[in-house]
């Protein structure tokens, strides 16, 4: 597993993001985090073709990523029980 990435998040990296996020939603990830992940993946895809982020935008995105990863980690802990 990649350092710092919950297993479910690692499975999303490099795959069909829409299907992966849908899979996380089916496992019980809350709708707000699903929407956040969708937005983050869309922003990453856009940046691949037209990078133009400012330091402020990247800082805000980092906070969203941390929040989403925490929610995925909590989901994994609930599902492991």
PDB file as gemmi writes it, atoms N, CA and C in Angstrom:
CRYST1    1.000    1.000    1.000  90.00  90.00  90.00 P 1                      
ATOM      1  N   UNK A   1       0.853  -1.179   0.000  1.00  0.00           N  
ATOM      2  CA  UNK A   1       0.000   0.000   0.000  1.00  0.00           C  
ATOM      3  C   UNK A   1       0.894   1.235   0.000  1.00  0.00           C  
ATOM      4  N   UNK A   2       0.476   2.290  -0.674  1.00  0.00           N  
ATOM      5  CA  UNK A   2       1.233   3.538  -0.706  1.00  0.00           C  
ATOM      6  C   UNK A   2       1.221   4.173   0.684  1.00  0.00           C  
ATOM      7  N   UNK A   3       2.346   4.789   1.090  1.00  0.00           N  
ATOM      8  CA  UNK A   3       2.390   5.409   2.420  1.00  0.00           C  
ATOM      9  C   UNK A   3       1.302   6.460   2.593  1.00  0.00           C  
ATOM     10  N   UNK A   4       0.560   6.361   3.693  1.00  0.00           N  
ATOM     11  CA  UNK A   4      -0.429   7.375   4.020  1.00  0.00           C  
ATOM     12  C   UNK A   4      -1.771   7.219   3.328  1.00  0.00           C  
ATOM     13  N   UNK A   5      -1.889   6.256   2.423  1.00  0.00           N  
ATOM     14  CA  UNK A   5      -3.158   6.081   1.726  1.00  0.00           C  
ATOM     15  C   UNK A   5      -3.906   4.883   2.293  1.00  0.00           C  
ATOM     16  N   UNK A   6      -5.151   5.088   2.725  1.00  0.00           N  
ATOM     17  CA  UNK A   6      -5.948   3.930   3.107  1.00  0.00           C  
ATOM     18  C   UNK A   6      -6.093   3.002   1.903  1.00  0.00           C  
ATOM     19  N   UNK A   7      -6.265   1.729   2.136  1.00  0.00           N  
ATOM     20  CA  UNK A   7      -6.356   0.753   1.051  1.00  0.00           C  
ATOM     21  C   UNK A   7      -7.388   1.114  -0.002  1.00  0.00           C  
ATOM     22  N   UNK A   8      -8.555   1.575   0.416  1.00  0.00           N  
ATOM     23  CA  UNK A   8      -9.599   1.926  -0.536  1.00  0.00           C  
ATOM     24  C   UNK A   8      -9.182   3.115  -1.394  1.00  0.00           C  
ATOM     25  N   UNK A   9      -8.477   4.074  -0.796  1.00  0.00           N  
ATOM     26  CA  UNK A   9      -8.026   5.232  -1.569  1.00  0.00           C  
ATOM     27  C   UNK A   9      -6.959   4.817  -2.556  1.00  0.00           C  
ATOM     28  N   UNK A  10      -6.075   3.904  -2.151  1.00  0.00           N  
ATOM     29  CA  UNK A  10      -5.039   3.435  -3.058  1.00  0.00           C  
ATOM     30  C   UNK A  10      -5.663   2.743  -4.262  1.00  0.00           C  
ATOM     31  N   UNK A  11      -6.757   2.023  -4.043  1.00  0.00           N  
ATOM     32  CA  UNK A  11      -7.427   1.340  -5.138  1.00  0.00           C  
ATOM     33  C   UNK A  11      -7.988   2.325  -6.152  1.00  0.00           C  
ATOM     34  N   UNK A  12      -8.317   3.525  -5.712  1.00  0.00           N  
ATOM     35  CA  UNK A  12      -8.880   4.536  -6.597  1.00  0.00           C  
ATOM     36  C   UNK A  12      -7.800   5.153  -7.487  1.00  0.00           C  
ATOM     37  N   UNK A  13      -6.599   5.323  -6.941  1.00  0.00           N  
ATOM     38  CA  UNK A  13      -5.522   5.999  -7.660  1.00  0.00           C  
ATOM     39  C   UNK A  13      -5.181   5.212  -8.914  1.00  0.00           C  
ATOM     40  N   UNK A  14      -5.218   5.889 -10.058  1.00  0.00           N  
ATOM     41  CA  UNK A  14      -4.835   5.264 -11.312  1.00  0.00           C  
ATOM     42  C   UNK A  14      -5.909   4.421 -11.968  1.00  0.00           C  
ATOM     43  N   UNK A  15      -7.120   4.448 -11.483  1.00  0.00           N  
ATOM     44  CA  UNK A  15      -8.203   3.661 -12.046  1.00  0.00           C  
ATOM     45  C   UNK A  15      -9.329   4.585 -12.502  1.00  0.00           C  
ATOM     46  N   UNK A  16     -10.400   3.967 -12.943  1.00  0.00           N  
ATOM     47  CA  UNK A  16     -11.592   4.715 -13.329  1.00  0.00           C  
ATOM     48  C   UNK A  16     -12.187   5.352 -12.079  1.00  0.00           C  
ATOM     49  N   UNK A  17     -11.995   6.654 -11.941  1.00  0.00           N  
ATOM     50  CA  UNK A  17     -12.382   7.336 -10.725  1.00  0.00           C  
ATOM     51  C   UNK A  17     -13.874   7.233 -10.451  1.00  0.00           C  
ATOM     52  N   UNK A  18     -14.674   7.394 -11.462  1.00  0.00           N  
ATOM     53  CA  UNK A  18     -16.126   7.344 -11.258  1.00  0.00           C  
ATOM     54  C   UNK A  18     -16.571   6.008 -10.699  1.00  0.00           C  
ATOM     55  N   UNK A  19     -16.087   4.924 -11.261  1.00  0.00           N  
ATOM     56  CA  UNK A  19     -16.454   3.591 -10.781  1.00  0.00           C  
ATOM     57  C   UNK A  19     -15.911   3.350  -9.382  1.00  0.00           C  
ATOM     58  N   UNK A  20     -14.706   3.816  -9.119  1.00  0.00           N  
ATOM     59  CA  UNK A  20     -14.102   3.613  -7.804  1.00  0.00           C  
ATOM     60  C   UNK A  20     -14.846   4.381  -6.722  1.00  0.00           C  
ATOM     61  N   UNK A  21     -15.222   5.621  -7.021  1.00  0.00           N  
ATOM     62  CA  UNK A  21     -15.969   6.416  -6.044  1.00  0.00           C  
ATOM     63  C   UNK A  21     -17.342   5.798  -5.833  1.00  0.00           C  
ATOM     64  N   UNK A  22     -17.954   5.298  -6.898  1.00  0.00           N  
ATOM     65  CA  UNK A  22     -19.252   4.633  -6.761  1.00  0.00           C  
ATOM     66  C   UNK A  22     -19.120   3.403  -5.870  1.00  0.00           C  
ATOM     67  N   UNK A  23     -18.007   2.689  -5.990  1.00  0.00           N  
ATOM     68  CA  UNK A  23     -17.766   1.524  -5.149  1.00  0.00           C  
ATOM     69  C   UNK A  23     -17.640   1.928  -3.674  1.00  0.00           C  
ATOM     70  N   UNK A  24     -16.941   3.024  -3.427  1.00  0.00           N  
ATOM     71  CA  UNK A  24     -16.819   3.513  -2.054  1.00  0.00           C  
ATOM     72  C   UNK A  24     -18.185   3.927  -1.505  1.00  0.00           C  
ATOM     73  N   UNK A  25     -19.001   4.545  -2.342  1.00  0.00           N  
ATOM     74  CA  UNK A  25     -20.347   4.947  -1.912  1.00  0.00           C  
ATOM     75  C   UNK A  25     -21.176   3.710  -1.571  1.00  0.00           C  
ATOM     76  N   UNK A  26     -21.030   2.664  -2.375  1.00  0.00           N  
ATOM     77  CA  UNK A  26     -21.771   1.429  -2.113  1.00  0.00           C  
ATOM     78  C   UNK A  26     -21.327   0.780  -0.806  1.00  0.00           C  
ATOM     79  N   UNK A  27     -20.091   1.027  -0.403  1.00  0.00           N  
ATOM     80  CA  UNK A  27     -19.575   0.471   0.853  1.00  0.00           C  
ATOM     81  C   UNK A  27     -19.950   1.329   2.049  1.00  0.00           C  
ATOM     82  N   UNK A  28     -20.609   2.482   1.797  1.00  0.00           N  
ATOM     83  CA  UNK A  28     -21.114   3.289   2.895  1.00  0.00           C  
ATOM     84  C   UNK A  28     -20.462   4.652   3.068  1.00  0.00           C  
ATOM     85  N   UNK A  29     -19.642   5.080   2.114  1.00  0.00           N  
ATOM     86  CA  UNK A  29     -19.035   6.414   2.220  1.00  0.00           C  
ATOM     87  C   UNK A  29     -20.121   7.469   2.085  1.00  0.00           C  
ATOM     88  N   UNK A  30     -20.090   8.469   2.961  1.00  0.00           N  
ATOM     89  CA  UNK A  30     -21.154   9.471   2.979  1.00  0.00           C  
ATOM     90  C   UNK A  30     -21.171  10.306   1.695  1.00  0.00           C  
ATOM     91  N   UNK A  31     -22.333  10.822   1.370  1.00  0.00           N  
ATOM     92  CA  UNK A  31     -22.545  11.555   0.123  1.00  0.00           C  
ATOM     93  C   UNK A  31     -21.648  12.785   0.005  1.00  0.00           C  
ATOM     94  N   UNK A  32     -21.397  13.469   1.123  1.00  0.00           N  
ATOM     95  CA  UNK A  32     -20.536  14.651   1.086  1.00  0.00           C  
ATOM     96  C   UNK A  32     -19.115  14.304   0.675  1.00  0.00           C  
ATOM     97  N   UNK A  33     -18.583  13.203   1.209  1.00  0.00           N  
ATOM     98  CA  UNK A  33     -17.228  12.788   0.851  1.00  0.00           C  
ATOM     99  C   UNK A  33     -17.186  12.281  -0.580  1.00  0.00           C  
ATOM    100  N   UNK A  34     -18.232  11.601  -1.011  1.00  0.00           N  
ATOM    101  CA  UNK A  34     -18.308  11.152  -2.403  1.00  0.00           C  
ATOM    102  C   UNK A  34     -18.238  12.362  -3.337  1.00  0.00           C  
ATOM    103  N   UNK A  35     -18.988  13.412  -3.016  1.00  0.00           N  
ATOM    104  CA  UNK A  35     -18.971  14.630  -3.830  1.00  0.00           C  
ATOM    105  C   UNK A  35     -17.591  15.292  -3.797  1.00  0.00           C  
ATOM    106  N   UNK A  36     -16.966  15.299  -2.617  1.00  0.00           N  
ATOM    107  CA  UNK A  36     -15.623  15.875  -2.498  1.00  0.00           C  
ATOM    108  C   UNK A  36     -14.639  15.106  -3.356  1.00  0.00           C  
ATOM    109  N   UNK A  37     -14.668  13.775  -3.284  1.00  0.00           N  
ATOM    110  CA  UNK A  37     -13.764  12.956  -4.088  1.00  0.00           C  
ATOM    111  C   UNK A  37     -13.983  13.187  -5.580  1.00  0.00           C  
ATOM    112  N   UNK A  38     -15.234  13.242  -5.975  1.00  0.00           N  
ATOM    113  CA  UNK A  38     -15.532  13.491  -7.391  1.00  0.00           C  
ATOM    114  C   UNK A  38     -14.916  14.821  -7.831  1.00  0.00           C  
ATOM    115  N   UNK A  39     -15.100  15.850  -7.015  1.00  0.00           N  
ATOM    116  CA  UNK A  39     -14.536  17.158  -7.343  1.00  0.00           C  
ATOM    117  C   UNK A  39     -13.019  17.148  -7.372  1.00  0.00           C  
ATOM    118  N   UNK A  40     -12.397  16.438  -6.419  1.00  0.00           N  
ATOM    119  CA  UNK A  40     -10.939  16.360  -6.393  1.00  0.00           C  
ATOM    120  C   UNK A  40     -10.400  15.632  -7.622  1.00  0.00           C  
ATOM    121  N   UNK A  41     -11.033  14.517  -7.981  1.00  0.00           N  
ATOM    122  CA  UNK A  41     -10.572  13.783  -9.157  1.00  0.00           C  
ATOM    123  C   UNK A  41     -10.770  14.593 -10.430  1.00  0.00           C  
ATOM    124  N   UNK A  42     -11.856  15.332 -10.495  1.00  0.00           N  
ATOM    125  CA  UNK A  42     -12.091  16.187 -11.649  1.00  0.00           C  
ATOM    126  C   UNK A  42     -11.022  17.281 -11.713  1.00  0.00           C  
ATOM    127  N   UNK A  43     -10.684  17.883 -10.578  1.00  0.00           N  
ATOM    128  CA  UNK A  43      -9.649  18.926 -10.542  1.00  0.00           C  
ATOM    129  C   UNK A  43      -8.289  18.359 -10.952  1.00  0.00           C  
ATOM    130  N   UNK A  44      -7.989  17.149 -10.502  1.00  0.00           N  
ATOM    131  CA  UNK A  44      -6.716  16.512 -10.889  1.00  0.00           C  
ATOM    132  C   UNK A  44      -6.672  16.253 -12.385  1.00  0.00           C  
ATOM    133  N   UNK A  45      -7.775  15.783 -12.924  1.00  0.00           N  
ATOM    134  CA  UNK A  45      -7.829  15.514 -14.361  1.00  0.00           C  
ATOM    135  C   UNK A  45      -7.672  16.798 -15.160  1.00  0.00           C  
ATOM    136  N   UNK A  46      -8.327  17.869 -14.726  1.00  0.00           N  
ATOM    137  CA  UNK A  46      -8.190  19.160 -15.403  1.00  0.00           C  
ATOM    138  C   UNK A  46      -6.753  19.657 -15.327  1.00  0.00           C  
ATOM    139  N   UNK A  47      -6.106  19.464 -14.180  1.00  0.00           N  
ATOM    140  CA  UNK A  47      -4.730  19.939 -14.001  1.00  0.00           C  
ATOM    141  C   UNK A  47      -3.751  19.194 -14.898  1.00  0.00           C  
ATOM    142  N   UNK A  48      -4.089  17.978 -15.265  1.00  0.00           N  
ATOM    143  CA  UNK A  48      -3.224  17.222 -16.180  1.00  0.00           C  
ATOM    144  C   UNK A  48      -3.106  17.932 -17.519  1.00  0.00           C  
ATOM    145  N   UNK A  49      -4.172  18.594 -17.942  1.00  0.00           N  
ATOM    146  CA  UNK A  49      -4.200  19.207 -19.263  1.00  0.00           C  
ATOM    147  C   UNK A  49      -4.000  20.712 -19.245  1.00  0.00           C  
ATOM    148  N   UNK A  50      -4.317  21.345 -18.141  1.00  0.00           N  
ATOM    149  CA  UNK A  50      -4.207  22.805 -18.061  1.00  0.00           C  
ATOM    150  C   UNK A  50      -3.808  23.223 -16.655  1.00  0.00           C  
ATOM    151  N   UNK A  51      -2.581  22.928 -16.252  1.00  0.00           N  
ATOM    152  CA  UNK A  51      -2.177  23.289 -14.887  1.00  0.00           C  
ATOM    153  C   UNK A  51      -2.147  24.806 -14.693  1.00  0.00           C  
ATOM    154  N   UNK A  52      -2.795  25.270 -13.630  1.00  0.00           N  
ATOM    155  CA  UNK A  52      -2.841  26.710 -13.373  1.00  0.00           C  
ATOM    156  C   UNK A  52      -3.199  27.024 -11.924  1.00  0.00           C  
ATOM    157  N   UNK A  53      -2.901  26.118 -11.019  1.00  0.00           N  
ATOM    158  CA  UNK A  53      -3.283  26.311  -9.622  1.00  0.00           C  
ATOM    159  C   UNK A  53      -2.361  27.288  -8.911  1.00  0.00           C  
ATOM    160  N   UNK A  54      -2.959  28.090  -8.057  1.00  0.00           N  
ATOM    161  CA  UNK A  54      -2.193  29.005  -7.212  1.00  0.00           C  
ATOM    162  C   UNK A  54      -1.876  28.291  -5.894  1.00  0.00           C  
ATOM    163  N   UNK A  55      -0.996  28.876  -5.118  1.00  0.00           N  
ATOM    164  CA  UNK A  55      -0.663  28.314  -3.810  1.00  0.00           C  
ATOM    165  C   UNK A  55      -1.907  28.225  -2.938  1.00  0.00           C  
ATOM    166  N   UNK A  56      -2.757  29.233  -2.980  1.00  0.00           N  
ATOM    167  CA  UNK A  56      -3.988  29.226  -2.182  1.00  0.00           C  
ATOM    168  C   UNK A  56      -4.914  28.094  -2.616  1.00  0.00           C  
ATOM    169  N   UNK A  57      -5.039  27.886  -3.921  1.00  0.00           N  
ATOM    170  CA  UNK A  57      -5.897  26.805  -4.412  1.00  0.00           C  
ATOM    171  C   UNK A  57      -5.354  25.444  -3.977  1.00  0.00           C  
ATOM    172  N   UNK A  58      -4.038  25.274  -4.065  1.00  0.00           N  
ATOM    173  CA  UNK A  58      -3.435  24.003  -3.671  1.00  0.00           C  
ATOM    174  C   UNK A  58      -3.575  23.753  -2.172  1.00  0.00           C  
ATOM    175  N   UNK A  59      -3.451  24.801  -1.368  1.00  0.00           N  
ATOM    176  CA  UNK A  59      -3.623  24.667   0.077  1.00  0.00           C  
ATOM    177  C   UNK A  59      -5.051  24.248   0.399  1.00  0.00           C  
ATOM    178  N   UNK A  60      -6.013  24.853  -0.259  1.00  0.00           N  
ATOM    179  CA  UNK A  60      -7.416  24.492  -0.044  1.00  0.00           C  
ATOM    180  C   UNK A  60      -7.667  23.054  -0.499  1.00  0.00           C  
ATOM    181  N   UNK A  61      -7.070  22.655  -1.612  1.00  0.00           N  
ATOM    182  CA  UNK A  61      -7.250  21.301  -2.116  1.00  0.00           C  
ATOM    183  C   UNK A  61      -6.628  20.293  -1.145  1.00  0.00           C  
ATOM    184  N   UNK A  62      -5.483  20.624  -0.560  1.00  0.00           N  
ATOM    185  CA  UNK A  62      -4.828  19.721   0.390  1.00  0.00           C  
ATOM    186  C   UNK A  62      -5.740  19.440   1.579  1.00  0.00           C  
ATOM    187  N   UNK A  63      -6.435  20.447   2.055  1.00  0.00           N  
ATOM    188  CA  UNK A  63      -7.359  20.265   3.177  1.00  0.00           C  
ATOM    189  C   UNK A  63      -8.502  19.342   2.782  1.00  0.00           C  
ATOM    190  N   UNK A  64      -9.000  19.481   1.558  1.00  0.00           N  
ATOM    191  CA  UNK A  64     -10.083  18.616   1.074  1.00  0.00           C  
ATOM    192  C   UNK A  64      -9.598  17.172   0.949  1.00  0.00           C  
ATOM    193  N   UNK A  65      -8.355  16.997   0.465  1.00  0.00           N  
ATOM    194  CA  UNK A  65      -7.787  15.652   0.328  1.00  0.00           C  
ATOM    195  C   UNK A  65      -7.644  15.003   1.696  1.00  0.00           C  
ATOM    196  N   UNK A  66      -7.110  15.731   2.667  1.00  0.00           N  
ATOM    197  CA  UNK A  66      -6.944  15.189   4.015  1.00  0.00           C  
ATOM    198  C   UNK A  66      -8.281  14.765   4.612  1.00  0.00           C  
ATOM    199  N   UNK A  67      -9.296  15.581   4.419  1.00  0.00           N  
ATOM    200  CA  UNK A  67     -10.623  15.269   4.935  1.00  0.00           C  
ATOM    201  C   UNK A  67     -11.183  14.012   4.277  1.00  0.00           C  
ATOM    202  N   UNK A  68     -11.043  13.911   2.965  1.00  0.00           N  
ATOM    203  CA  UNK A  68     -11.550  12.742   2.235  1.00  0.00           C  
ATOM    204  C   UNK A  68     -10.804  11.481   2.653  1.00  0.00           C  
ATOM    205  N   UNK A  69      -9.486  11.565   2.803  1.00  0.00           N  
ATOM    206  CA  UNK A  69      -8.715  10.393   3.221  1.00  0.00           C  
ATOM    207  C   UNK A  69      -9.094   9.945   4.623  1.00  0.00           C  
ATOM    208  N   UNK A  70      -9.358  10.897   5.499  1.00  0.00           N  
ATOM    209  CA  UNK A  70      -9.791  10.550   6.851  1.00  0.00           C  
ATOM    210  C   UNK A  70     -11.134   9.824   6.816  1.00  0.00           C  
ATOM    211  N   UNK A  71     -12.044  10.294   5.979  1.00  0.00           N  
ATOM    212  CA  UNK A  71     -13.359   9.652   5.864  1.00  0.00           C  
ATOM    213  C   UNK A  71     -13.228   8.246   5.289  1.00  0.00           C  
ATOM    214  N   UNK A  72     -12.345   8.064   4.312  1.00  0.00           N  
ATOM    215  CA  UNK A  72     -12.131   6.729   3.739  1.00  0.00           C  
ATOM    216  C   UNK A  72     -11.501   5.809   4.778  1.00  0.00           C  
ATOM    217  N   UNK A  73     -10.548   6.321   5.545  1.00  0.00           N  
ATOM    218  CA  UNK A  73      -9.932   5.527   6.597  1.00  0.00           C  
ATOM    219  C   UNK A  73     -10.950   5.088   7.638  1.00  0.00           C  
ATOM    220  N   UNK A  74     -11.843   6.003   8.020  1.00  0.00           N  
ATOM    221  CA  UNK A  74     -12.893   5.671   8.986  1.00  0.00           C  
ATOM    222  C   UNK A  74     -13.838   4.617   8.420  1.00  0.00           C  
ATOM    223  N   UNK A  75     -14.150   4.720   7.128  1.00  0.00           N  
ATOM    224  CA  UNK A  75     -15.001   3.735   6.463  1.00  0.00           C  
ATOM    225  C   UNK A  75     -14.342   2.361   6.514  1.00  0.00           C  
ATOM    226  N   UNK A  76     -13.057   2.309   6.232  1.00  0.00           N  
ATOM    227  CA  UNK A  76     -12.342   1.032   6.275  1.00  0.00           C  
ATOM    228  C   UNK A  76     -12.355   0.435   7.679  1.00  0.00           C  
ATOM    229  N   UNK A  77     -12.177   1.296   8.697  1.00  0.00           N  
ATOM    230  CA  UNK A  77     -12.213   0.798  10.069  1.00  0.00           C  
ATOM    231  C   UNK A  77     -13.586   0.238  10.414  1.00  0.00           C  
ATOM    232  N   UNK A  78     -14.652   0.930   9.996  1.00  0.00           N  
ATOM    233  CA  UNK A  78     -16.017   0.428  10.256  1.00  0.00           C  
ATOM    234  C   UNK A  78     -16.249  -0.891   9.549  1.00  0.00           C  
ATOM    235  N   UNK A  79     -15.787  -1.001   8.312  1.00  0.00           N  
ATOM    236  CA  UNK A  79     -16.011  -2.221   7.533  1.00  0.00           C  
ATOM    237  C   UNK A  79     -15.144  -3.374   8.016  1.00  0.00           C  
ATOM    238  N   UNK A  80     -14.056  -3.106   8.709  1.00  0.00           N  
ATOM    239  CA  UNK A  80     -13.163  -4.145   9.204  1.00  0.00           C  
ATOM    240  C   UNK A  80     -13.716  -4.814  10.460  1.00  0.00           C  
ATOM    241  N   UNK A  81     -14.656  -4.164  11.110  1.00  0.00           N  
ATOM    242  CA  UNK A  81     -15.193  -4.695  12.380  1.00  0.00           C  
ATOM    243  C   UNK A  81     -16.187  -5.778  12.159  1.00  0.00           C  
TER     244      UNK A  81                                                      
END                                                                             
